[in-house]
Amino acid sequence: MTLSGTQVSVPVSFLKRLIPVGQYLDDAALKQLKIKSCQFNPGMVIFSSGKETDSIVYLASGEAYLEVNNGNAQMVSSDTMKALYPLSSERFHHLTAIAKSQVTVLYLPRTLLKQPQSANKLPAKLKINETLGQNVFAHQFMDNLTQGKLNIPNLPDVAVKIRQANTDTIGIAEFVKLINLDPVIAAKLIQVVNSPVYRPISPITNCLDAVNRLGISATRNLITALTMKNLIRSRTPLMKKRMQEAWVQSVKVSSLSYILAKHINKVDPEEALLAGLVHNIGILPILIY
């Protein structure tokens, strides 16, 4: 969906605070950004779950509710750290956003989220076996890979930080703060922990209780799984089917890995589950290409 909004000029000082945009672009690039803005009255829907978009959505002023499909919601205010992260940054909205007060929203192009090329570039020519070397598709794919033109899906910035966080150093309170920085991840976590699988005695409404219920290791892996699942999206029915098949296969392997790890008692079952879940992650850029 292409947005029709009013093009606005936003101070570079404000843009530099936004995550991850301020980390990706220098001042000159930030000044050249084409940014659109829309205002919403209280009760108006800012965006709906499942809708496609070509924009990163930031809350510039006001307060908004983010709702998941089961009705659970959390509030995001423009005067908190949460507003530095996008309300939505994926190609498909995963939540529904509703204005609680008079709200101003900024829309930045999603192309900004393409991963910058690494300083350690791949060799200009990669070694591949003879059979694969005769395949036209494989040649084109490898060329795009070595030239840094491949569209590789990325986990959200907060999900990566949660994955890398050393809880022995930062403690559970700081760990929960990391989760709360991304409203989408926080809402999804609360939704899952309230599901029949975990059967809480009373409804859980905040991330601290959710982490205490699940444990840090399970929370970390669950967040990785949730954000990975959100990468399995496509506009074409055929590719959607292929991606879903790949995801189901990964879930099967991760389940078997978890059970085997519990039986042999030499590997952390939670880590084995995650390893099984990501074992075939390379299929995503291939399918997208």
C-alpha atoms as a printed R data frame, in Angstrom:
    type eleno elety resid chain resno       x       y       z
1   ATOM     1    CA   MET     A     1   0.000   0.000   0.000
2   ATOM     2    CA   THR     A     2   1.447   3.375  -1.011
3   ATOM     3    CA   LEU     A     3   0.765   6.115   1.511
4   ATOM     4    CA   SER     A     4  -0.829   9.423   0.540
5   ATOM     5    CA   GLY     A     5   0.239  11.939   3.154
6   ATOM     6    CA   THR     A     6   1.683  15.438   3.440
7   ATOM     7    CA   GLN     A     7   5.403  15.739   2.748
8   ATOM     8    CA   VAL     A     8   7.132  17.466   5.650
9   ATOM     9    CA   SER     A     9  10.576  18.675   6.679
10  ATOM    10    CA   VAL     A    10  11.834  17.138   9.925
11  ATOM    11    CA   PRO     A    11  14.879  18.407  11.866
12  ATOM    12    CA   VAL     A    12  17.961  16.213  11.481
13  ATOM    13    CA   SER     A    13  18.444  16.316  15.265
14  ATOM    14    CA   PHE     A    14  15.093  14.533  15.652
15  ATOM    15    CA   LEU     A    15  15.790  11.985  12.904
16  ATOM    16    CA   LYS     A    16  19.182  11.085  14.398
17  ATOM    17    CA   ARG     A    17  17.419   9.844  17.545
18  ATOM    18    CA   LEU     A    18  15.184   7.430  15.631
19  ATOM    19    CA   ILE     A    19  16.153   3.754  15.707
20  ATOM    20    CA   PRO     A    20  17.435   2.292  13.419
21  ATOM    21    CA   VAL     A    21  17.278   5.185  10.899
22  ATOM    22    CA   GLY     A    22  19.632   7.442  12.862
23  ATOM    23    CA   GLN     A    23  22.170   4.614  13.016
24  ATOM    24    CA   TYR     A    24  22.100   3.894   9.274
25  ATOM    25    CA   LEU     A    25  22.300   7.379   7.758
26  ATOM    26    CA   ASP     A    26  24.611  10.360   8.110
27  ATOM    27    CA   ASP     A    27  23.376  13.964   8.372
28  ATOM    28    CA   ALA     A    28  23.494  14.575   4.611
29  ATOM    29    CA   ALA     A    29  21.393  11.485   3.872
30  ATOM    30    CA   LEU     A    30  18.901  12.342   6.627
31  ATOM    31    CA   LYS     A    31  18.381  15.816   5.103
32  ATOM    32    CA   GLN     A    32  17.472  14.239   1.749
33  ATOM    33    CA   LEU     A    33  14.843  11.884   3.159
34  ATOM    34    CA   LYS     A    34  11.332  12.180   1.735
35  ATOM    35    CA   ILE     A    35   9.144  12.051   4.816
36  ATOM    36    CA   LYS     A    36   5.365  12.147   4.927
37  ATOM    37    CA   SER     A    37   3.129  12.968   7.857
38  ATOM    38    CA   CYS     A    38  -0.498  12.301   8.809
39  ATOM    39    CA   GLN     A    39  -2.630  13.349  11.754
40  ATOM    40    CA   PHE     A    40  -5.230  11.184  13.479
41  ATOM    41    CA   ASN     A    41  -8.000  12.104  15.885
42  ATOM    42    CA   PRO     A    42  -8.655  10.022  19.035
43  ATOM    43    CA   GLY     A    43 -10.174   6.651  18.142
44  ATOM    44    CA   MET     A    44  -8.993   6.652  14.527
45  ATOM    45    CA   VAL     A    45  -7.118   3.620  13.167
46  ATOM    46    CA   ILE     A    46  -3.544   4.507  12.202
47  ATOM    47    CA   PHE     A    47  -2.930   1.145  10.521
48  ATOM    48    CA   SER     A    48  -4.460  -2.344  10.632
49  ATOM    49    CA   SER     A    49  -2.879  -5.736  11.194
50  ATOM    50    CA   GLY     A    50  -2.124  -7.663   8.009
51  ATOM    51    CA   LYS     A    51  -2.093  -4.633   5.702
52  ATOM    52    CA   GLU     A    52   0.894  -4.182   3.408
53  ATOM    53    CA   THR     A    53   2.946  -0.996   3.539
54  ATOM    54    CA   ASP     A    54   6.038   0.548   1.981
55  ATOM    55    CA   SER     A    55   6.763   2.791   4.991
56  ATOM    56    CA   ILE     A    56   8.385   2.730   8.421
57  ATOM    57    CA   VAL     A    57   5.908   4.285  10.855
58  ATOM    58    CA   TYR     A    58   7.023   6.495  13.771
59  ATOM    59    CA   LEU     A    59   4.922   8.223  16.409
60  ATOM    60    CA   ALA     A    60   5.917  11.915  16.365
61  ATOM    61    CA   SER     A    61   3.392  13.242  18.895
62  ATOM    62    CA   GLY     A    62   0.499  12.013  20.993
63  ATOM    63    CA   GLU     A    63  -0.407   8.580  22.345
64  ATOM    64    CA   ALA     A    64  -1.455   5.427  20.520
65  ATOM    65    CA   TYR     A    65  -2.653   1.922  21.388
66  ATOM    66    CA   LEU     A    66  -1.103  -1.109  19.735
67  ATOM    67    CA   GLU     A    67  -3.512  -4.049  19.646
68  ATOM    68    CA   VAL     A    68  -2.851  -7.696  18.812
69  ATOM    69    CA   ASN     A    69  -5.515  -9.943  17.327
70  ATOM    70    CA   ASN     A    70  -6.825 -11.210  20.676
71  ATOM    71    CA   GLY     A    71  -7.579  -7.686  21.920
72  ATOM    72    CA   ASN     A    72  -4.539  -7.249  24.189
73  ATOM    73    CA   ALA     A    73  -3.069  -3.773  23.867
74  ATOM    74    CA   GLN     A    74  -0.301  -1.551  25.095
75  ATOM    75    CA   MET     A    75   0.088   2.195  24.946
76  ATOM    76    CA   VAL     A    76   2.940   4.092  23.285
77  ATOM    77    CA   SER     A    77   3.554   7.751  24.070
78  ATOM    78    CA   SER     A    78   5.701  10.115  22.010
79  ATOM    79    CA   ASP     A    79   7.507  11.343  25.141
80  ATOM    80    CA   THR     A    80   8.936   7.894  25.971
81  ATOM    81    CA   MET     A    81  11.869   5.853  24.633
82  ATOM    82    CA   LYS     A    82   9.420   3.487  22.908
83  ATOM    83    CA   ALA     A    83   8.586   6.202  20.372
84  ATOM    84    CA   LEU     A    84  12.181   6.154  19.117
85  ATOM    85    CA   TYR     A    85  11.414   2.726  17.652
86  ATOM    86    CA   PRO     A    86   8.923   2.275  14.784
87  ATOM    87    CA   LEU     A    87   5.290   1.494  15.500
88  ATOM    88    CA   SER     A    88   5.679  -0.723  12.443
89  ATOM    89    CA   SER     A    89   8.676  -1.461  10.222
90  ATOM    90    CA   GLU     A    90   7.779  -4.697   8.393
91  ATOM    91    CA   ARG     A    91   6.216  -5.013   4.938
92  ATOM    92    CA   PHE     A    92   3.012  -6.235   6.587
93  ATOM    93    CA   HIS     A    93   1.695  -4.606   9.768
94  ATOM    94    CA   HIS     A    94   1.690  -7.137  12.614
95  ATOM    95    CA   LEU     A    95  -0.503  -5.084  14.957
96  ATOM    96    CA   THR     A    96  -3.343  -2.596  14.762
97  ATOM    97    CA   ALA     A    97  -2.537   0.958  15.916
98  ATOM    98    CA   ILE     A    98  -5.297   3.251  17.213
99  ATOM    99    CA   ALA     A    99  -4.910   6.899  18.219
100 ATOM   100    CA   LYS     A   100  -5.612   7.499  21.907
101 ATOM   101    CA   SER     A   101  -5.129  11.275  21.625
102 ATOM   102    CA   GLN     A   102  -4.495  13.672  18.768
103 ATOM   103    CA   VAL     A   103  -1.631  11.910  16.997
104 ATOM   104    CA   THR     A   104   0.966  12.879  14.407
105 ATOM   105    CA   VAL     A   105   2.671  10.020  12.594
106 ATOM   106    CA   LEU     A   106   5.751  10.109  10.354
107 ATOM   107    CA   TYR     A   107   6.240   7.758   7.398
108 ATOM   108    CA   LEU     A   108   9.760   7.013   6.164
109 ATOM   109    CA   PRO     A   109  10.561   4.772   3.164
110 ATOM   110    CA   ARG     A   110  11.117   1.103   4.105
111 ATOM   111    CA   THR     A   111  14.067   0.933   1.714
112 ATOM   112    CA   LEU     A   112  16.093   2.517   4.540
113 ATOM   113    CA   LEU     A   113  16.049  -0.818   6.352
114 ATOM   114    CA   LYS     A   114  18.090  -2.581   3.716
115 ATOM   115    CA   GLN     A   115  21.198  -3.784   5.474
116 ATOM   116    CA   PRO     A   116  24.241  -1.651   4.659
117 ATOM   117    CA   GLN     A   117  27.043  -3.458   2.916
118 ATOM   118    CA   SER     A   118  29.577  -4.922   5.298
119 ATOM   119    CA   ALA     A   119  33.102  -3.614   5.366
120 ATOM   120    CA   ASN     A   120  34.215  -7.241   4.925
121 ATOM   121    CA   LYS     A   121  33.010  -7.775   1.388
122 ATOM   122    CA   LEU     A   122  32.633 -11.191  -0.134
123 ATOM   123    CA   PRO     A   123  35.133 -12.257  -2.782
124 ATOM   124    CA   ALA     A   124  34.222 -11.099  -6.284
125 ATOM   125    CA   LYS     A   125  34.116 -14.747  -7.354
126 ATOM   126    CA   LEU     A   126  32.775 -17.493  -5.080
127 ATOM   127    CA   LYS     A   127  33.727 -21.123  -5.553
128 ATOM   128    CA   ILE     A   128  30.768 -23.337  -6.444
129 ATOM   129    CA   ASN     A   129  30.620 -26.922  -7.671
130 ATOM   130    CA   GLU     A   130  30.567 -27.666 -11.407
131 ATOM   131    CA   THR     A   131  26.913 -28.733 -11.595
132 ATOM   132    CA   LEU     A   132  25.684 -25.623  -9.796
133 ATOM   133    CA   GLY     A   133  28.037 -23.498 -11.875
134 ATOM   134    CA   GLN     A   134  26.096 -24.419 -15.020
135 ATOM   135    CA   ASN     A   135  22.806 -23.193 -13.539
136 ATOM   136    CA   VAL     A   136  21.750 -19.722 -14.776
137 ATOM   137    CA   PHE     A   137  19.694 -18.960 -11.669
138 ATOM   138    CA   ALA     A   138  22.595 -19.920  -9.391
139 ATOM   139    CA   HIS     A   139  24.976 -17.658 -11.354
140 ATOM   140    CA   GLN     A   140  22.623 -14.664 -11.103
141 ATOM   141    CA   PHE     A   141  21.999 -15.319  -7.426
142 ATOM   142    CA   MET     A   142  25.731 -15.507  -6.656
143 ATOM   143    CA   ASP     A   143  26.400 -12.316  -8.633
144 ATOM   144    CA   ASN     A   144  23.782 -10.434  -6.603
145 ATOM   145    CA   LEU     A   145  25.208 -11.907  -3.399
146 ATOM   146    CA   THR     A   146  28.815 -10.843  -4.084
147 ATOM   147    CA   GLN     A   147  27.701  -7.377  -5.240
148 ATOM   148    CA   GLY     A   148  25.659  -6.781  -2.089
149 ATOM   149    CA   LYS     A   149  22.388  -6.482  -4.046
150 ATOM   150    CA   LEU     A   150  20.647  -9.419  -2.397
151 ATOM   151    CA   ASN     A   151  17.507  -8.593  -0.416
152 ATOM   152    CA   ILE     A   152  18.155 -10.364   2.886
153 ATOM   153    CA   PRO     A   153  15.375 -10.212   5.519
154 ATOM   154    CA   ASN     A   154  16.612  -8.825   8.848
155 ATOM   155    CA   LEU     A   155  15.431  -9.375  12.387
156 ATOM   156    CA   PRO     A   156  14.280  -6.171  14.146
157 ATOM   157    CA   ASP     A   157  17.052  -4.248  15.869
158 ATOM   158    CA   VAL     A   158  15.614  -4.891  19.343
159 ATOM   159    CA   ALA     A   159  15.326  -8.643  18.670
160 ATOM   160    CA   VAL     A   160  19.039  -8.732  17.833
161 ATOM   161    CA   LYS     A   161  19.917  -6.796  21.006
162 ATOM   162    CA   ILE     A   162  17.767  -9.156  23.102
163 ATOM   163    CA   ARG     A   163  19.523 -12.124  21.510
164 ATOM   164    CA   GLN     A   164  22.949 -10.660  22.313
165 ATOM   165    CA   ALA     A   165  22.128  -9.327  25.801
166 ATOM   166    CA   ASN     A   166  24.203 -10.751  28.648
167 ATOM   167    CA   THR     A   167  21.685 -11.027  31.493
168 ATOM   168    CA   ASP     A   168  24.477 -11.800  33.973
169 ATOM   169    CA   THR     A   169  25.696  -8.251  33.322
170 ATOM   170    CA   ILE     A   170  22.515  -6.226  32.793
171 ATOM   171    CA   GLY     A   171  20.042  -8.082  35.022
172 ATOM   172    CA   ILE     A   172  16.400  -8.965  34.405
173 ATOM   173    CA   ALA     A   173  15.108  -5.373  34.787
174 ATOM   174    CA   GLU     A   174  17.351  -4.092  31.976
175 ATOM   175    CA   PHE     A   175  16.467  -7.163  29.906
176 ATOM   176    CA   VAL     A   176  12.765  -6.319  30.240
177 ATOM   177    CA   LYS     A   177  13.487  -2.683  29.293
178 ATOM   178    CA   LEU     A   178  15.035  -3.932  26.037
179 ATOM   179    CA   ILE     A   179  11.859  -5.871  25.251
180 ATOM   180    CA   ASN     A   180   9.637  -2.897  26.056
181 ATOM   181    CA   LEU     A   181  11.527  -0.720  23.562
182 ATOM   182    CA   ASP     A   182   9.765  -2.591  20.734
183 ATOM   183    CA   PRO     A   183   5.976  -2.415  21.240
184 ATOM   184    CA   VAL     A   184   5.351  -5.148  18.635
185 ATOM   185    CA   ILE     A   185   7.660  -7.666  20.317
186 ATOM   186    CA   ALA     A   186   6.355  -6.799  23.795
187 ATOM   187    CA   ALA     A   187   2.709  -7.207  22.750
188 ATOM   188    CA   LYS     A   188   3.387 -10.526  20.998
189 ATOM   189    CA   LEU     A   189   5.249 -11.864  24.032
190 ATOM   190    CA   ILE     A   190   2.346 -11.017  26.349
191 ATOM   191    CA   GLN     A   191  -0.092 -12.574  23.872
192 ATOM   192    CA   VAL     A   192   1.832 -15.858  23.799
193 ATOM   193    CA   VAL     A   193   2.379 -16.115  27.550
194 ATOM   194    CA   ASN     A   194  -1.401 -15.743  28.038
195 ATOM   195    CA   SER     A   195  -2.122 -18.579  25.599
196 ATOM   196    CA   PRO     A   196  -3.353 -22.035  26.744
197 ATOM   197    CA   VAL     A   197   0.172 -23.414  26.247
198 ATOM   198    CA   TYR     A   198   1.463 -21.596  29.356
199 ATOM   199    CA   ARG     A   199  -1.856 -21.401  31.251
200 ATOM   200    CA   PRO     A   200  -1.163 -18.534  33.671
201 ATOM   201    CA   ILE     A   201  -3.291 -18.531  36.841
202 ATOM   202    CA   SER     A   202  -4.275 -14.932  36.152
203 ATOM   203    CA   PRO     A   203  -3.832 -12.862  32.960
204 ATOM   204    CA   ILE     A   204  -0.337 -11.426  32.494
205 ATOM   205    CA   THR     A   205  -0.326  -7.777  31.422
206 ATOM   206    CA   ASN     A   206   3.340  -6.737  31.474
207 ATOM   207    CA   CYS     A   207   6.693  -7.973  30.191
208 ATOM   208    CA   LEU     A   208   8.289  -8.388  33.613
209 ATOM   209    CA   ASP     A   209   5.649 -10.921  34.657
210 ATOM   210    CA   ALA     A   210   5.917 -12.599  31.246
211 ATOM   211    CA   VAL     A   211   9.706 -13.040  31.588
212 ATOM   212    CA   ASN     A   212   9.338 -14.315  35.157
213 ATOM   213    CA   ARG     A   213   6.752 -16.821  33.935
214 ATOM   214    CA   LEU     A   214   8.841 -18.091  31.000
215 ATOM   215    CA   GLY     A   215  12.406 -17.612  32.182
216 ATOM   216    CA   ILE     A   216  15.045 -15.570  30.360
217 ATOM   217    CA   SER     A   217  16.299 -18.346  28.073
218 ATOM   218    CA   ALA     A   218  12.817 -19.338  26.899
219 ATOM   219    CA   THR     A   219  11.845 -15.659  26.484
220 ATOM   220    CA   ARG     A   220  14.914 -14.957  24.350
221 ATOM   221    CA   ASN     A   221  14.252 -17.929  22.080
222 ATOM   222    CA   LEU     A   222  10.528 -17.215  21.879
223 ATOM   223    CA   ILE     A   223  11.216 -13.640  20.740
224 ATOM   224    CA   THR     A   224  13.632 -14.922  18.097
225 ATOM   225    CA   ALA     A   225  10.993 -17.404  16.895
226 ATOM   226    CA   LEU     A   226   8.252 -14.752  16.800
227 ATOM   227    CA   THR     A   227  10.358 -12.290  14.819
228 ATOM   228    CA   MET     A   228  11.497 -15.041  12.439
229 ATOM   229    CA   LYS     A   229   7.890 -16.051  11.821
230 ATOM   230    CA   ASN     A   230   7.168 -12.462  10.792
231 ATOM   231    CA   LEU     A   231   9.767 -12.764   8.013
232 ATOM   232    CA   ILE     A   232   7.676 -15.491   6.361
233 ATOM   233    CA   ARG     A   233   5.552 -13.159   4.263
234 ATOM   234    CA   SER     A   234   4.950 -12.870   0.521
235 ATOM   235    CA   ARG     A   235   2.538 -11.194  -1.855
236 ATOM   236    CA   THR     A   236   2.287 -14.141  -4.282
237 ATOM   237    CA   PRO     A   237   0.317 -17.274  -3.279
238 ATOM   238    CA   LEU     A   238   3.012 -19.632  -4.620
239 ATOM   239    CA   MET     A   239   5.853 -18.024  -2.671
240 ATOM   240    CA   LYS     A   240   3.657 -17.709   0.420
241 ATOM   241    CA   LYS     A   241   3.017 -21.459   0.188
242 ATOM   242    CA   ARG     A   242   6.739 -22.237  -0.256
243 ATOM   243    CA   MET     A   243   7.725 -20.013   2.669
244 ATOM   244    CA   GLN     A   244   5.044 -21.542   4.882
245 ATOM   245    CA   GLU     A   245   6.287 -25.029   3.978
246 ATOM   246    CA   ALA     A   246   9.834 -23.985   4.922
247 ATOM   247    CA   TRP     A   247   8.594 -22.599   8.251
248 ATOM   248    CA   VAL     A   248   6.614 -25.760   9.085
249 ATOM   249    CA   GLN     A   249   9.679 -27.884   8.313
250 ATOM   250    CA   SER     A   250  11.817 -25.697  10.600
251 ATOM   251    CA   VAL     A   251   9.255 -26.048  13.398
252 ATOM   252    CA   LYS     A   252   9.331 -29.851  13.020
253 ATOM   253    CA   VAL     A   253  13.136 -29.943  13.145
254 ATOM   254    CA   SER     A   254  13.220 -27.590  16.151
255 ATOM   255    CA   SER     A   255  10.699 -29.777  18.012
256 ATOM   256    CA   LEU     A   256  12.753 -32.906  17.356
257 ATOM   257    CA   SER     A   257  15.937 -31.073  18.365
258 ATOM   258    CA   TYR     A   258  14.348 -30.046  21.671
259 ATOM   259    CA   ILE     A   259  13.209 -33.595  22.466
260 ATOM   260    CA   LEU     A   260  16.573 -35.144  21.532
261 ATOM   261    CA   ALA     A   261  18.442 -32.591  23.641
262 ATOM   262    CA   LYS     A   262  16.293 -33.446  26.666
263 ATOM   263    CA   HIS     A   263  17.021 -37.164  26.161
264 ATOM   264    CA   ILE     A   264  20.800 -36.955  25.724
265 ATOM   265    CA   ASN     A   265  21.098 -34.394  28.533
266 ATOM   266    CA   LYS     A   266  24.268 -32.815  27.083
267 ATOM   267    CA   VAL     A   267  22.792 -29.874  25.164
268 ATOM   268    CA   ASP     A   268  20.525 -27.070  26.420
269 ATOM   269    CA   PRO     A   269  17.075 -27.991  24.995
270 ATOM   270    CA   GLU     A   270  16.169 -24.321  24.480
271 ATOM   271    CA   GLU     A   271  19.329 -23.750  22.426
272 ATOM   272    CA   ALA     A   272  18.673 -26.963  20.466
273 ATOM   273    CA   LEU     A   273  15.156 -25.733  19.708
274 ATOM   274    CA   LEU     A   274  16.494 -22.436  18.382
275 ATOM   275    CA   ALA     A   275  19.176 -24.195  16.320
276 ATOM   276    CA   GLY     A   276  16.507 -26.350  14.695
277 ATOM   277    CA   LEU     A   277  14.390 -23.306  14.004
278 ATOM   278    CA   VAL     A   278  17.145 -21.440  12.143
279 ATOM   279    CA   HIS     A   279  18.846 -24.419  10.474
280 ATOM   280    CA   ASN     A   280  17.318 -23.613   7.079
281 ATOM   281    CA   ILE     A   281  17.120 -19.818   7.333
282 ATOM   282    CA   GLY     A   282  19.121 -19.462   4.100
283 ATOM   283    CA   ILE     A   283  16.084 -20.501   2.073
284 ATOM   284    CA   LEU     A   284  14.407 -17.124   2.709
285 ATOM   285    CA   PRO     A   285  16.710 -14.916   0.582
286 ATOM   286    CA   ILE     A   286  16.648 -17.588  -2.132
287 ATOM   287    CA   LEU     A   287  12.845 -17.647  -2.235
288 ATOM   288    CA   ILE     A   288  12.648 -13.850  -2.111
289 ATOM   289    CA   TYR     A   289  15.157 -13.589  -4.972
